[in-house]
Amino acid sequence: MEKIRLGLVGCGNMMKTHASAVDACTEELSITAVCDIIPERMQEVAAVLDHPFMTTDYTQMLDHVDAVLIALPHDLHYECGLFFAHHKKHVLMEKPLCNTEEESLKLIEACQENNVTLMCAYPVRYWPGIVKLKELVDSGEYGKVIMMSIWTEQLTKYPTPYHWGHTARLGGGQLFSHGCHYIDLLLWFLGEPVSGTHIGTNVGTEWLMREGTSAVTMKFKSGAVAYHGATWGARGTRLGYDFQIQTEKGLLDYDHKKGAITFYSRSGVHVPGQAAQPTEEVIWDQGNGQKATQHEINHFVDCVLHGKTPLTSGEEALRSLRVIWKLYDAEKNNTVADLSNI
């Protein structure tokens, strides 16, 4: 197979982001088909591509694709993914993988049985700034990680209440639907979790049945702790998308909006009444961070062509969802979640 024929299933705003990144994708990829039940949306996405096959029924795409990128509402992931797996088509599934553990396991099994690649579209893992941040941490140059914190602040409200307002559509609240990106990152950076808590609210996001604002704390076997604070109700923001890692030597900060990693340090231990000498150094600067979905698509194509296991495989994606489900259960019972052996 010299070039992967990729089909796009679901042409909402999320797929428009993917389609707009096609020009930066590998030459080993060709988008050959698009599908949406609303013809106008399908045509809008197809307009930026090279005359793909168009259909309102994804079952009609089989002769035109080797793989599919699925960006449907969460509750439709399983059925659609299973259909293409059984017809031996590779699957790049928008996050979250599926709404339940049972569905996730069955989809993983179907892809294994049919020898096709299953990857979860966690684009943040593939952002150049995040990849660089991971390299810096793993180098050991900055010492051990003490704490990692991730902030995501945005205003998210769909024009109609059904998509965001119904738990069946989302599979959970803000933490499940969007926070899965960042739980995945915390696991990738920090390793095996030990325990954690979640507190959520829908104050300011009353259109949601579940939480629109989420606060997560976790502890890891290394001794490092983590925090993820997120809201879909931000009417203003300073942090936006910000990733901070406190190490034994200072603070590594990746500001996604600026597209830069800065290292902050002080000349000595803080003494009350005395001012320490702070220093800051920009150690990586891409400029104007973007969603950059082409990086995950290129990784998917590479895995399909060369038989590699994706970094965000079905099993890896399920691991992050299991953490979230345990955090939800502990919140319901007003306890701390046991995250060992996830």
ZALO-424641 format. One line per 2 residues: number of its first residue (from 1); their letters; for each residue y, x, z of C-alpha. Coordinates in steps of 0.2 Angstrom, whole numbers, plus 5000, padded with zeros to 4 digits. Layout:
<atoms>
NUM = A = Y X Z; ...
</atoms>
This chain:
<atoms>
1 = ME = 5000 5000 5000; 5016 5009 4994
3 = KI = 5029 4996 4999; 5028 4983 5013
5 = RL = 5032 4965 5006; 5041 4957 5021
7 = GL = 5044 4939 5023; 5057 4931 5035
9 = VG = 5052 4916 5045; 5067 4906 5053
11 = CG = 5084 4909 5046; 5095 4906 5060
13 = NM = 5109 4918 5067; 5096 4930 5073
15 = MK = 5088 4932 5056; 5105 4934 5048
17 = TH = 5107 4950 5059; 5091 4956 5053
19 = AS = 5095 4952 5035; 5112 4961 5036
21 = AV = 5103 4977 5041; 5091 4977 5026
23 = DA = 5102 4990 5017; 5099 5003 5031
25 = CT = 5080 5000 5031; 5067 5011 5024
27 = EE = 5063 5012 5005; 5045 5008 5010
29 = LS = 5051 4990 5013; 5055 4975 5002
31 = IT = 5060 4958 5008; 5051 4946 4996
33 = AV = 5051 4929 5004; 5062 4919 5016
35 = CD = 5058 4902 5025; 5067 4889 5035
37 = II = 5065 4870 5037; 5084 4869 5033
39 = PE = 5087 4874 5015; 5105 4879 5017
41 = RM = 5101 4891 5031; 5087 4899 5020
43 = QE = 5098 4900 5005; 5112 4909 5015
45 = VA = 5100 4922 5021; 5092 4924 5003
47 = AV = 5109 4927 4996; 5111 4944 5003
49 = LD = 5093 4949 4997; 5086 4953 4980
51 = HP = 5080 4936 4974; 5066 4932 4987
53 = FM = 5054 4918 4986; 5061 4903 4996
55 = TT = 5051 4889 5004; 5053 4877 5019
57 = DY = 5034 4879 5023; 5029 4896 5029
59 = TQ = 5011 4892 5024; 5016 4894 5006
61 = ML = 5022 4912 5009; 5005 4920 5009
63 = DH = 5004 4926 4991; 5021 4934 4993
65 = VD = 5020 4945 5009; 5010 4958 5017
67 = AV = 5019 4956 5034; 5032 4944 5042
69 = LI = 5046 4944 5054; 5046 4928 5064
71 = AL = 5062 4922 5072; 5058 4905 5077
73 = PH = 5062 4896 5093; 5051 4903 5107
75 = DL = 5039 4889 5108; 5034 4891 5090
77 = HY = 5030 4909 5090; 5012 4907 5095
79 = EC = 5007 4895 5081; 5016 4904 5067
81 = GL = 5010 4921 5073; 4992 4915 5074
83 = FF = 4993 4908 5056; 4998 4924 5048
85 = AH = 4986 4935 5059; 4971 4924 5053
87 = HK = 4977 4927 5035; 4978 4946 5039
89 = KH = 4997 4948 5038; 5006 4960 5050
91 = VL = 5017 4952 5062; 5034 4957 5069
93 = ME = 5038 4944 5082; 5055 4941 5089
95 = KP = 5056 4942 5108; 5049 4935 5119
97 = LC = 5031 4937 5112; 5025 4920 5117
99 = NT = 5029 4907 5130; 5013 4909 5141
101 = EE = 5001 4923 5145; 4987 4913 5137
103 = ES = 4996 4912 5121; 5001 4930 5121
105 = LK = 4983 4936 5124; 4976 4925 5110
107 = LI = 4989 4931 5098; 4985 4949 5103
109 = EA = 4966 4946 5101; 4969 4938 5084
111 = CQ = 4978 4953 5077; 4965 4965 5083
113 = EN = 4951 4955 5076; 4960 4954 5059
115 = NV = 4965 4973 5060; 4984 4969 5058
117 = TL = 4999 4976 5067; 5007 4966 5080
119 = MC = 5024 4972 5087; 5037 4963 5097
121 = AY = 5055 4964 5091; 5063 4973 5106
123 = PV = 5078 4981 5096; 5086 4989 5111
125 = RY = 5071 5001 5113; 5076 5008 5096
127 = WP = 5094 5009 5097; 5099 5027 5094
129 = GI = 5109 5028 5110; 5095 5021 5121
131 = VK = 5083 5033 5112; 5095 5048 5116
133 = LK = 5097 5042 5134; 5078 5042 5137
135 = EL = 5077 5060 5130; 5090 5065 5142
137 = VD = 5081 5058 5157; 5064 5065 5151
139 = SG = 5071 5082 5149; 5073 5084 5167
141 = EY = 5090 5093 5165; 5098 5080 5176
143 = GK = 5085 5079 5190; 5075 5064 5196
145 = VI = 5081 5046 5193; 5088 5038 5209
147 = MM = 5093 5021 5201; 5094 5013 5184
149 = SI = 5106 4998 5182; 5108 4987 5166
151 = WT = 5122 4975 5164; 5123 4962 5150
153 = EQ = 5137 4949 5150; 5140 4937 5136
155 = LT = 5144 4918 5133; 5129 4910 5125
157 = KY = 5129 4891 5121; 5121 4883 5106
159 = PT = 5130 4869 5097; 5117 4857 5102
161 = PY = 5109 4856 5119; 5091 4855 5113
163 = HW = 5088 4874 5109; 5096 4881 5125
165 = GH = 5094 4866 5136; 5075 4863 5136
167 = TA = 5064 4875 5145; 5050 4871 5133
169 = RL = 5060 4879 5119; 5065 4894 5129
171 = GG = 5050 4896 5140; 5061 4901 5154
173 = GQ = 5079 4904 5158; 5091 4919 5154
175 = LF = 5079 4932 5162; 5064 4926 5151
177 = SH = 5073 4924 5135; 5085 4938 5135
179 = GC = 5081 4949 5150; 5064 4953 5143
181 = HY = 5073 4966 5133; 5079 4975 5149
183 = ID = 5064 4973 5160; 5055 4981 5145
185 = LL = 5068 4996 5146; 5066 4998 5165
187 = LW = 5047 4999 5163; 5049 5012 5149
189 = FL = 5061 5023 5158; 5054 5022 5176
191 = GE = 5036 5019 5174; 5025 5009 5186
193 = PV = 5034 4995 5196; 5029 4992 5214
195 = SG = 5039 4977 5219; 5054 4966 5214
197 = TH = 5065 4951 5217; 5074 4939 5206
199 = IG = 5089 4927 5210; 5096 4915 5196
201 = TN = 5109 4901 5195; 5115 4890 5181
203 = VG = 5132 4888 5189; 5144 4890 5174
205 = TE = 5130 4887 5162; 5126 4869 5166
207 = WL = 5119 4866 5148; 5103 4876 5154
209 = MR = 5088 4868 5163; 5084 4886 5170
211 = EG = 5095 4900 5176; 5110 4906 5165
213 = TS = 5114 4920 5176; 5101 4932 5183
215 = AV = 5100 4946 5196; 5084 4957 5197
217 = TM = 5080 4971 5208; 5064 4982 5207
219 = KF = 5056 4997 5215; 5045 5010 5206
221 = KS = 5031 5021 5211; 5042 5036 5208
223 = GA = 5054 5030 5222; 5067 5025 5210
225 = VA = 5075 5008 5211; 5082 4997 5197
227 = YH = 5095 4983 5195; 5097 4971 5180
229 = GA = 5112 4959 5181; 5115 4947 5166
231 = TW = 5124 4931 5162; 5126 4919 5148
233 = GA = 5141 4912 5156; 5153 4927 5154
235 = RG = 5171 4921 5149; 5176 4939 5150
237 = TR = 5168 4955 5152; 5172 4974 5156
239 = LG = 5154 4980 5155; 5147 4970 5141
241 = YD = 5131 4980 5138; 5131 4995 5149
243 = FQ = 5116 5006 5155; 5118 5018 5170
245 = IQ = 5106 5030 5177; 5110 5039 5194
247 = TE = 5101 5055 5195; 5101 5070 5207
249 = KG = 5114 5078 5197; 5126 5064 5192
251 = LL = 5128 5048 5182; 5122 5045 5164
253 = DY = 5131 5030 5157; 5128 5023 5140
255 = DH = 5141 5011 5135; 5134 5002 5120
257 = KK = 5151 4995 5114; 5158 5012 5113
259 = GA = 5142 5019 5107; 5143 5034 5118
261 = IT = 5134 5042 5133; 5145 5050 5146
263 = FY = 5139 5061 5161; 5149 5059 5177
265 = SR = 5148 5071 5191; 5157 5077 5207
267 = SG = 5160 5094 5214; 5152 5091 5231
269 = VH = 5146 5078 5244; 5159 5064 5248
271 = VP = 5168 5068 5265; 5178 5053 5272
273 = GQ = 5197 5057 5270; 5194 5070 5256
275 = AA = 5194 5068 5238; 5180 5075 5228
277 = QP = 5183 5083 5211; 5176 5071 5198
279 = TE = 5171 5077 5180; 5166 5067 5165
281 = EV = 5158 5074 5149; 5154 5064 5133
283 = IW = 5137 5071 5128; 5133 5059 5114
285 = DQ = 5144 5049 5103; 5139 5038 5089
287 = GN = 5154 5027 5089; 5155 5007 5089
289 = GQ = 5138 5003 5095; 5129 4989 5085
291 = KA = 5113 4979 5086; 5106 4990 5073
293 = TQ = 5090 4980 5070; 5085 4992 5055
295 = HE = 5078 5004 5068; 5064 4993 5074
297 = IN = 5060 4986 5057; 5058 5004 5051
299 = HF = 5047 5008 5066; 5036 4992 5062
301 = VD = 5034 4998 5043; 5029 5015 5049
303 = CV = 5016 5008 5060; 5009 4997 5047
305 = LH = 5008 5010 5033; 5001 5024 5045
307 = GK = 4990 5014 5057; 5001 5018 5072
309 = TP = 5002 5008 5088; 5020 5001 5090
311 = LT = 5030 5007 5105; 5033 4988 5108
313 = SG = 5015 4982 5104; 5009 4965 5109
315 = EE = 5001 4973 5125; 5017 4982 5130
317 = AL = 5027 4966 5127; 5015 4956 5138
319 = RS = 5017 4969 5152; 5036 4965 5153
321 = LR = 5033 4946 5152; 5020 4948 5167
323 = VI = 5034 4956 5177; 5046 4941 5174
325 = WK = 5033 4928 5178; 5029 4937 5194
327 = LY = 5047 4938 5198; 5049 4919 5194
329 = DA = 5034 4915 5206; 5041 4925 5220
331 = EK = 5058 4917 5218; 5051 4900 5219
333 = NN = 5041 4905 5235; 5056 4914 5242
335 = TV = 5046 4931 5243; 5046 4948 5236
337 = AD = 5035 4950 5221; 5020 4962 5221
339 = LS = 5022 4971 5204; 5008 4983 5206
341 = NI = 4994 4984 5193; 5004 4974 5180
</atoms>
